[in-house]
Amino acid sequence: MKRLPDPPILPIIALFGVGQCLVYERTGSLFAVIAIHAAFNTFATLSISPLPAIVVGTLVILGCVLTPRLFGRWPSPVPA
């Protein structure tokens, strides 16, 4: 059976990085960017080790959601 070639990873990662920058510009918070990155990494590592990926990914995403709610938003380093 012939295997399909892997997609070029560099353009995919570059687009992901641009998207992360746009999310930061829109929200002004690194927590959103970290949560999206954690979700991406969780999805990417599901085939390697599913249980640790799900546990760690869920904990990081929950931390990114709960931290600003518990402690308030910290001021952005960029003036609004």
C-alpha positions in Angstrom: 0.0 0.0 0.0 1.4 3.4 -1.0 1.7 5.9 1.8 0.7 9.5 1.3 3.5 12.0 1.9 3.6 14.0 5.1 2.5 17.6 4.8 5.2 20.2 5.0 5.3 21.0 8.7 7.1 24.4 8.6 4.2 26.3 6.8 1.7 24.7 9.2 3.7 25.8 12.3 4.2 29.2 10.8 0.5 29.7 10.3 -0.1 28.4 13.8 2.4 31.0 15.1 0.7 33.8 13.2 -2.6 32.7 14.6 -1.2 32.8 18.1 0.1 36.3 17.6 -3.4 37.4 16.4 -5.0 35.8 19.4 -2.6 37.7 21.7 -3.2 41.0 19.9 -7.0 40.5 20.2 -7.1 39.3 23.8 -4.0 41.0 25.3 -3.5 37.9 27.4 -0.9 35.1 27.2 -3.3 32.7 28.9 -5.4 32.3 25.8 -2.2 31.7 23.7 -0.9 29.1 26.2 -4.3 27.3 26.3 -4.4 27.1 22.5 -0.9 25.8 22.4 -1.7 23.2 25.1 -4.7 22.0 23.1 -2.5 21.8 19.9 0.2 19.8 21.8 -2.4 17.6 23.4 -3.9 16.7 20.0 -0.4 16.2 18.5 0.6 13.7 21.3 -2.6 11.7 21.5 -1.2 8.9 19.3 2.0 8.7 21.3 0.7 8.6 24.9 -3.0 9.4 25.1 -3.6 9.4 28.8 -0.7 11.7 29.8 -1.5 14.0 26.9 -5.2 14.3 28.0 -4.3 14.8 31.7 -1.6 17.3 31.2 -3.4 19.2 28.4 -6.6 19.4 30.5 -4.7 20.7 33.6 -2.9 23.4 31.6 -6.0 24.5 29.8 -7.9 24.6 33.2 -5.1 26.6 34.7 -5.2 29.1 31.9 -9.0 29.5 32.3 -9.1 29.7 36.1 -6.0 31.8 36.8 -7.3 35.0 35.4 -10.7 34.4 37.0 -9.2 33.8 40.4 -6.5 36.4 40.4 -7.8 39.0 37.9 -6.2 40.1 34.7 -2.8 41.5 35.0 -2.0 44.6 33.1 -0.8 44.2 29.6 2.8 45.0 28.9 1.6 47.0 25.8 -0.3 50.2 26.6 -3.9 50.0 25.4 
